[in-house]
Amino acid sequence: MHKTSIGGQAVMEGVMMRGPKEIATAVRKSNGEIIIDKKEVSSVFTKYKFLKIPILRGVISFFESMITGVKCLMFSAEQADLEDGEDYKPSKFEQWLDDKFGDKVKDIVIYFSVFVSLIFSVGLFILLPTVLVGWLKKFIVSAPVLSLCEGGVRIVIFLAYLFLVSRMKDIQRVFEYHGAEHKTIAAYEHGEELTPENARKYSRLHPRCGTSFLLIVMIISIIFFSFLKWETVWQRMLYRLLLLPVVAGVSYEIIKFAGRSDSKLVKWLTSPGLALQLLTTREPDDSQLEVAIAALKSVLTGNKDDDKW
């Protein structure tokens, strides 16, 4: 089987695929037409090779993925007719932004969205569990036990968040495209001709999915944070924020290693990540598979060595 480095992301009524040289976002418009936006891969790794050192490369890749993801989401929202209709009129604030920043306004929105997403994620999944478990210090004096409780609360909050989000109708559509992305990549890795019929038979779960990465971050954080002392709430939050990039970098390396291995032990260790994808993916229909296939075909170079994992 050909393990590919090509990865993707579900967007509004579409799929983004990132290949070795290009990024393609395919979106199904309301009239049935598939629109594809292609851009060259732009990364700081191209200019600064030394940044590819283990752990650091994971942190940088995470931020680059977030920025790319937001850009693709904005494109999909525009193309899927979910945002601006023909009678749409910008608000005074939007008009002020356009007058003030011109063509740069989209970049400002993108980076602001990434910033807000990071603040929300860190607050909900890192800081909130720390504060909640801090109330147990009166009853538990062992720092490792407190860290284990904190990790348990963090995972419960994460699972509850995914479950609640998965109940939203619009998000369910996105999760169907997420499943289409996985099935299409699996068909490509197995050397199949890229058709909805061939892609349909593969699992909607994929071992190298970003959902698995998030779960590994949760688990690695439990290990790292267990070595920290439980001082004041502000000290605890500061220490965790400082360690978070390291946790993300180590998690990235684990995903890279697991993706290369076919051992039964690695498959067993990564099985919780696959189980979690039962929440973040849905079975797609053929029209959604067509969109995912269009995106994937757009980033293939014709040489499988270019996208070898």
C-alpha positions as CSV (number, residue, x, y, z in Angstrom):
1,M,0.0,0.0,0.0
2,H,1.2,3.5,-0.9
3,K,1.1,5.7,2.3
4,T,0.7,9.2,1.2
5,S,1.6,12.5,2.8
6,I,-1.4,14.2,1.2
7,G,-3.8,15.4,3.8
8,G,-7.0,17.3,3.8
9,Q,-9.7,19.1,5.6
10,A,-13.5,19.2,5.3
11,V,-14.9,22.7,4.6
12,M,-18.3,24.1,3.9
13,E,-19.8,21.9,1.1
14,G,-16.3,20.8,0.1
15,V,-12.9,19.4,0.8
16,M,-9.4,20.8,0.8
17,M,-6.5,18.6,-0.1
18,R,-2.8,19.6,0.5
19,G,-0.4,17.9,-1.8
20,P,3.4,18.1,-2.1
21,K,3.3,21.2,-4.3
22,E,-0.2,22.5,-4.3
23,I,-3.3,23.0,-2.2
24,A,-6.7,22.6,-3.8
25,T,-10.1,23.4,-2.3
26,A,-13.1,21.9,-4.1
27,V,-16.6,23.2,-3.3
28,R,-20.0,22.2,-4.6
29,K,-22.0,25.3,-5.4
30,S,-25.8,25.3,-5.0
31,N,-26.2,24.8,-8.8
32,G,-24.3,21.6,-8.6
33,E,-21.1,22.9,-10.1
34,I,-17.8,22.0,-8.5
35,I,-15.4,25.0,-8.1
36,I,-11.7,24.3,-7.5
37,D,-9.3,26.8,-6.0
38,K,-5.6,25.9,-6.4
39,K,-2.6,27.5,-4.8
40,E,1.0,26.6,-4.5
41,V,2.1,25.3,-1.1
42,S,3.7,28.2,0.9
43,S,5.7,27.2,3.9
44,V,8.4,28.7,6.0
45,F,10.2,25.3,5.7
46,T,10.9,26.1,2.1
47,K,13.0,29.2,3.0
48,Y,14.3,28.1,6.4
49,K,15.3,24.4,6.3
50,F,16.7,24.4,9.8
51,L,13.1,24.7,11.1
52,K,12.5,21.1,10.1
53,I,14.1,19.8,13.3
54,P,11.9,17.4,15.3
55,I,9.3,18.9,17.7
56,L,9.8,22.4,16.3
57,R,8.5,21.4,12.9
58,G,5.4,20.1,14.6
59,V,4.6,23.4,16.3
60,I,5.2,25.3,13.0
61,S,3.1,22.8,11.0
62,F,0.3,23.2,13.4
63,F,0.1,27.0,13.0
64,E,0.5,26.8,9.3
65,S,-2.3,24.2,9.1
66,M,-4.6,26.5,11.1
67,I,-4.0,29.5,8.8
68,T,-4.4,27.4,5.7
69,G,-7.6,25.9,7.1
70,V,-9.2,29.2,7.8
71,K,-8.3,30.5,4.3
72,C,-10.0,27.4,2.8
73,L,-13.0,27.8,5.0
74,M,-13.5,31.4,4.0
75,F,-13.2,30.4,0.3
76,S,-15.7,27.6,0.8
77,A,-18.2,29.9,2.6
78,E,-18.1,32.3,-0.3
79,Q,-18.4,29.7,-3.0
80,A,-21.1,27.6,-1.3
81,D,-23.5,30.6,-1.3
82,L,-23.7,30.4,2.5
83,E,-22.6,33.9,3.1
84,D,-23.3,36.6,0.6
85,G,-26.4,36.6,-1.5
86,E,-27.1,39.0,-4.4
87,D,-28.9,41.4,-2.2
88,Y,-26.2,41.4,0.5
89,K,-25.1,44.8,1.7
90,P,-22.0,45.1,4.0
91,S,-22.5,46.6,7.4
92,K,-21.0,49.9,8.4
93,F,-18.2,48.1,10.3
94,E,-17.4,45.9,7.2
95,Q,-17.4,49.0,5.0
96,W,-15.0,50.7,7.5
97,L,-12.7,47.7,7.4
98,D,-12.7,47.7,3.7
99,D,-12.0,51.4,3.4
100,K,-9.3,51.3,6.1
101,F,-7.4,48.2,5.1
102,G,-8.4,47.5,1.5
103,D,-7.2,44.2,0.1
104,K,-5.5,43.4,3.4
105,V,-8.8,43.0,5.2
106,K,-9.1,39.3,4.4
107,D,-5.7,38.6,5.9
108,I,-6.6,40.5,9.0
109,V,-9.8,38.4,9.3
110,I,-7.9,35.2,8.8
111,Y,-5.2,35.9,11.4
112,F,-7.8,37.2,13.9
113,S,-9.9,34.0,13.4
114,V,-6.8,31.9,14.1
115,F,-6.1,34.0,17.2
116,V,-9.7,33.7,18.5
117,S,-9.7,29.9,17.8
118,L,-6.5,29.4,19.8
119,I,-7.7,31.5,22.7
120,F,-11.0,29.5,22.8
121,S,-9.3,26.1,22.5
122,V,-6.6,26.9,25.1
123,G,-9.2,28.4,27.5
124,L,-11.7,25.5,27.1
125,F,-9.3,22.5,26.9
126,I,-6.2,23.6,28.9
127,L,-7.1,26.3,31.4
128,L,-10.6,25.3,32.4
129,P,-9.7,21.8,33.5
130,T,-6.8,23.2,35.5
131,V,-9.1,25.6,37.4
132,L,-11.7,23.0,38.0
133,V,-9.3,20.3,39.3
134,G,-7.6,23.0,41.4
135,W,-10.6,22.7,43.8
136,L,-9.6,19.2,44.6
137,K,-6.3,20.3,46.2
138,K,-8.0,20.3,49.6
139,F,-8.6,16.5,49.2
140,I,-5.7,15.3,47.0
141,V,-2.1,16.3,47.7
142,S,-0.3,14.2,45.1
143,A,0.6,16.3,42.0
144,P,0.6,13.3,39.6
145,V,-2.9,12.3,40.8
146,L,-4.1,15.8,40.4
147,S,-2.6,15.9,36.9
148,L,-4.3,12.6,36.1
149,C,-7.7,14.0,37.2
150,E,-7.0,17.2,35.2
151,G,-6.3,15.1,32.1
152,G,-9.5,13.1,32.7
153,V,-11.6,16.3,32.9
154,R,-9.9,17.6,29.8
155,I,-10.8,14.5,27.8
156,V,-14.4,14.6,29.1
157,I,-14.8,18.2,28.1
158,F,-13.2,17.5,24.7
159,L,-15.5,14.6,24.0
160,A,-18.6,16.5,25.2
161,Y,-17.7,19.4,22.9
162,L,-17.3,17.1,19.9
163,F,-20.6,15.3,20.7
164,L,-22.5,18.6,21.0
165,V,-21.0,20.0,17.9
166,S,-21.8,16.8,15.9
167,R,-25.5,17.4,16.6
168,M,-25.6,20.6,14.6
169,K,-27.1,20.1,11.1
170,D,-24.5,22.2,9.3
171,I,-21.6,20.5,11.0
172,Q,-23.0,17.1,10.1
173,R,-22.6,18.1,6.5
174,V,-19.0,19.1,7.2
175,F,-18.4,15.7,8.9
176,E,-19.8,13.9,5.8
177,Y,-17.2,15.7,3.7
178,H,-14.7,14.7,6.3
179,G,-15.6,11.1,5.7
180,A,-15.4,11.7,1.9
181,E,-11.9,13.0,2.4
182,H,-10.7,9.9,4.3
183,K,-12.4,7.5,1.8
184,T,-10.8,9.2,-1.2
185,I,-7.3,9.2,0.3
186,A,-7.7,5.5,1.3
187,A,-8.7,4.6,-2.3
188,Y,-5.7,6.5,-3.6
189,E,-3.4,4.7,-1.1
190,H,-4.7,1.4,-2.3
191,G,-4.0,2.2,-5.9
192,E,-7.7,2.4,-6.9
193,E,-9.0,4.4,-9.8
194,L,-10.5,7.5,-8.2
195,T,-14.2,7.1,-8.6
196,P,-17.1,7.4,-6.1
197,E,-17.7,3.7,-6.5
198,N,-14.2,2.7,-5.6
199,A,-13.9,5.2,-2.7
200,R,-17.2,4.3,-1.2
201,K,-16.1,0.9,-0.1
202,Y,-13.3,2.2,2.2
203,S,-13.6,3.2,5.8
204,R,-14.4,6.8,6.7
205,L,-11.8,6.4,9.5
206,H,-8.1,7.2,8.8
207,P,-5.1,6.6,11.1
208,R,-3.4,9.9,10.2
209,C,-6.4,12.2,10.8
210,G,-6.1,15.4,12.7
211,T,-8.7,14.2,15.2
212,S,-6.2,11.5,16.3
213,F,-3.6,14.3,16.7
214,L,-5.8,16.2,19.1
215,L,-6.4,13.1,21.2
216,I,-2.7,12.4,21.4
217,V,-2.1,16.0,22.5
218,M,-4.6,15.4,25.4
219,I,-2.7,12.2,26.4
220,I,0.8,13.7,26.1
221,S,-0.3,16.7,28.1
222,I,-1.3,14.4,31.0
223,I,2.3,13.0,31.0
224,F,4.1,16.3,30.7
225,F,1.9,18.2,33.2
226,S,2.3,15.4,35.8
227,F,5.8,16.7,36.4
228,L,4.6,20.2,37.3
229,K,4.0,21.4,40.8
230,W,0.5,22.5,41.7
231,E,1.1,26.0,42.9
232,T,-1.3,28.9,42.5
233,V,-3.8,28.8,39.7
234,W,-2.0,31.5,37.8
235,Q,1.3,29.6,38.0
236,R,-0.3,26.4,36.9
237,M,-1.9,28.1,33.9
238,L,1.4,29.8,33.0
239,Y,3.4,26.6,33.1
240,R,0.9,24.8,30.9
241,L,0.9,27.5,28.4
242,L,4.7,27.4,28.2
243,L,4.7,23.6,27.8
244,L,1.8,23.6,25.2
245,P,4.1,24.1,22.1
246,V,6.3,21.2,23.3
247,V,3.3,19.0,23.8
248,A,2.1,19.8,20.3
249,G,5.5,19.1,18.8
250,V,5.9,15.8,20.6
251,S,2.4,14.8,19.5
252,Y,3.2,15.6,15.9
253,E,6.3,13.3,16.0
254,I,4.2,10.5,17.4
255,I,1.7,10.8,14.6
256,K,4.6,10.8,12.1
257,F,6.0,7.7,13.6
258,A,2.7,5.9,13.9
259,G,1.9,6.7,10.3
260,R,5.0,4.8,9.1
261,S,4.5,1.8,11.3
262,D,2.3,-1.2,10.6
263,S,2.9,-3.0,13.9
264,K,0.0,-4.3,15.9
265,L,1.2,-2.4,19.0
266,V,1.0,0.9,17.1
267,K,-2.4,0.1,15.7
268,W,-3.6,-0.8,19.2
269,L,-2.2,2.5,20.6
270,T,-3.8,4.6,17.8
271,S,-7.2,2.8,18.0
272,P,-8.7,5.4,20.4
273,G,-8.0,8.1,17.7
274,L,-9.9,6.0,15.2
275,A,-12.8,5.5,17.6
276,L,-12.9,9.3,18.1
277,Q,-13.4,9.7,14.4
278,L,-16.8,8.1,14.8
279,L,-17.9,11.4,16.1
280,T,-16.1,13.7,13.6
281,T,-17.0,11.8,10.4
282,R,-20.2,10.7,8.7
283,E,-20.8,8.4,5.7
284,P,-20.7,10.6,2.6
285,D,-22.9,10.3,-0.5
286,D,-21.5,10.0,-4.0
287,S,-21.8,13.7,-4.8
288,Q,-19.6,14.4,-1.8
289,L,-17.1,11.8,-2.8
290,E,-17.0,13.5,-6.2
291,V,-15.9,16.7,-4.6
292,A,-13.2,15.0,-2.5
293,I,-11.9,13.2,-5.6
294,A,-11.8,16.5,-7.6
295,A,-9.7,18.1,-4.8
296,L,-7.3,15.1,-4.6
297,K,-6.8,14.9,-8.3
298,S,-5.9,18.6,-8.4
299,V,-2.9,18.1,-6.2
300,L,-1.5,14.9,-7.6
301,T,1.8,15.4,-9.5
302,G,1.8,12.1,-11.4
303,N,4.7,10.8,-9.4
304,K,3.8,8.9,-6.3
305,D,7.3,9.4,-4.8
306,D,6.5,13.1,-4.5
307,D,3.8,12.4,-1.9
308,K,5.3,9.4,-0.2
309,W,4.7,9.4,3.6
